[in-house]
Amino acid sequence: PTSGRRCLTARAQVFVGPDKPFELREFELPSVLREGEVLVKVHLASICGSDLHTAAGKRFEDTPLILGHEGVGTVVGIGKDIMSRS
């Protein structure tokens, strides 16, 4: 059953392993955020040296993986226990 609300999605370039092309994948976003969750529309995410080592196969992480953890974005949703957007 659906409420008639359109399903929101996000796209990301996903690392699937060294010497393999990144894959553009689409992910369904939650319609309701849980306590402690914040939904951010990411405008820019950079990758660090550790991410570069992972992509080059010099550092091993489970895949698939979305690299980048230094982001710039806008808060577009907050869980009910979040007190402020500031």
C-alpha positions in Angstrom: 0.0 0.0 0.0 1.2 3.5 -0.8 0.1 6.9 0.4 0.2 8.3 -3.0 3.5 10.1 -2.1 6.1 9.9 -4.7 9.1 7.8 -3.8 12.2 10.0 -3.4 15.6 8.7 -4.6 19.2 9.6 -4.6 22.0 8.8 -7.0 25.6 8.0 -6.1 28.8 6.8 -7.8 29.5 3.5 -6.2 33.0 2.0 -5.8 32.8 -1.7 -6.6 36.5 -2.6 -6.6 39.9 -1.6 -7.7 40.4 -1.5 -11.5 36.6 -1.5 -12.0 34.6 1.5 -13.2 32.4 3.2 -10.6 28.7 2.5 -11.1 26.0 5.1 -11.0 23.3 3.7 -8.7 20.0 5.0 -7.5 18.8 4.5 -3.9 15.4 4.9 -2.4 15.3 7.4 0.4 13.2 6.7 3.5 9.8 8.4 3.7 10.1 8.7 7.5 13.3 9.5 9.4 14.0 7.6 12.6 15.2 9.3 15.8 18.7 10.7 15.5 18.6 10.7 11.6 19.1 13.7 9.4 18.6 13.7 5.7 21.1 15.9 3.8 20.9 16.8 0.1 24.6 16.6 -0.8 25.8 19.2 -3.2 29.5 18.3 -3.2 31.5 15.5 -1.6 35.3 15.3 -1.7 37.4 12.2 -1.3 40.5 12.0 0.9 43.8 10.3 0.6 42.4 7.1 2.3 39.7 7.0 -0.4 42.3 7.3 -3.1 44.2 4.4 -1.6 41.0 2.4 -1.5 40.2 3.1 -5.2 43.8 2.2 -6.1 43.6 -1.2 -4.3 46.2 -0.2 -1.6 43.6 -0.1 1.2 40.9 -2.7 1.4 37.2 -1.9 2.3 34.1 -4.0 1.8 32.3 -3.2 -1.4 30.1 -1.9 -2.8 31.0 1.4 -1.1 30.3 5.1 -1.6 33.5 7.0 -1.1 33.6 10.5 0.2 32.9 11.8 3.7 33.6 15.4 3.5 30.4 16.9 2.2 28.6 20.2 1.6 24.9 20.1 1.6 21.5 21.3 2.8 19.5 19.6 5.6 16.1 18.6 4.0 14.7 16.4 6.7 15.2 15.7 10.4 14.1 13.0 12.8 11.6 13.9 15.4 14.1 14.0 18.3 16.4 16.5 16.5 15.9 19.9 18.2 17.3 22.4 15.8 18.6 22.9 12.2 21.5 25.1 13.4 
